[in-house]
């Protein structure tokens, strides 16, 4: 119901390659999907978000895609760099769940090797 | 930029002590949240609040309580600290209780060790 499944839990790529992290959910009332990046010892920071009326959003080397029918959304990072190494969290919010609550995935540790 | 400030980066307490973790935000946000972060378990919601003196239980409220006496300040209280409460605690805030599609803004976290 409420959980967000996030895969993979760890991901290692070579610098310059692409990285893809996928999240799935089951609640069809979900209408907002933010992604957070947490560097070691730092706070989670919002890097991109998408609303349910949009299928794709891009910001330089990062993009998020949403498939409402299949109930999954993905983060795509192209031309990865060592500074992309971090833990990435996906999250979702319910249309009917106000009070600002977000439901988070368990995170993906991305390592980019130079 | 939104500023969410947690009073301590590191804290060491003893079993059985009453522990207070403080969080302040400067953007007049209505919603405030307390999470704990443990390796492999992600961010788990302890309690949240959408207004002064209002609180809602999250997924793991046992052993914790909260206080929101002023809009900008949200306190997490460990009534009688135990070793299994050793963790990283993150505070967050968001703008409005009436909106679902809004991000949360996080503080730097408090790493709490209970000995």
Interface residues (C-beta under 8 A of the other chain):
Chain A: X6 X9 X31 X32 X34 X36 X42 X43 X44 X45 X46 X49 X51 X89 X93 X94 X95 X96 X97 X98 X99 X100 X101 X102 X104 X105 X106 X107
Chain B: X4 X30 X31 X33 X40 X41 X42 X43 X45 X48 X50 X56 X90 X94 X95 X96 X97 X98 X99 X100 X101 X102 X103 X104 X105 X106 X107 X108 X109
